[in-house]
Amino acid sequence: MMDLKDMIDDSRRRNDTASGGTTAGELAAFVHGELRNGGDEILIGGFASLKDARSGDLSFFSAERHREQFANT
C-alpha cells in the first residue's frame, strides 16, 4: 500500500511535467479528505519542517510552541 510520502516521491520519479507533481486535490482524495475553499490545483512538491519549508512544501505543526515558526513560514 502506498503511503503519502511514496505518492509524492512517485510523482517526482515520473517527472510529471503536465502537472508538475502531486496536487492538493490528489492529496485530499488520497486521504479521503476534502478541500473546503478550492485549491485543488496547488502543487505539492515535498515535505519539510516549518523551519525549512519553501513554496510548494507540505508541513504542519501540532504543538503551540511552533506557532511562531508557522507564522513565519
ChimeraX attribute file (.defattr): number of C-alpha atoms within 10 A of each C-alpha:
attribute: neighborCount
match mode: 1-to-1
recipient: residues
	/A:1	4
	/A:2	9
	/A:3	10
	/A:4	13
	/A:5	11
	/A:6	11
	/A:7	16
	/A:8	20
	/A:9	16
	/A:10	15
	/A:11	19
	/A:12	16
	/A:13	10
	/A:14	11
	/A:15	12
	/A:16	12
	/A:17	9
	/A:18	6
	/A:19	12
	/A:20	15
	/A:21	24
	/A:22	21
	/A:23	20
	/A:24	19
	/A:25	18
	/A:26	19
	/A:27	19
	/A:28	13
	/A:29	12
	/A:30	14
	/A:31	10
	/A:32	8
	/A:33	11
	/A:34	15
	/A:35	12
	/A:36	7
	/A:37	6
	/A:38	10
	/A:39	11
	/A:40	15
	/A:41	12
	/A:42	16
	/A:43	20
	/A:44	20
	/A:45	19
	/A:46	18
	/A:47	17
	/A:48	14
	/A:49	15
	/A:50	20
	/A:51	12
	/A:52	11
	/A:53	16
	/A:54	15
	/A:55	10
	/A:56	15
	/A:57	15
	/A:58	16
	/A:59	16
	/A:60	12
	/A:61	12
	/A:62	7
	/A:63	7
	/A:64	8
	/A:65	9
	/A:66	13
	/A:67	13
	/A:68	10
	/A:69	13
	/A:70	16
	/A:71	8
	/A:72	8
	/A:73	14
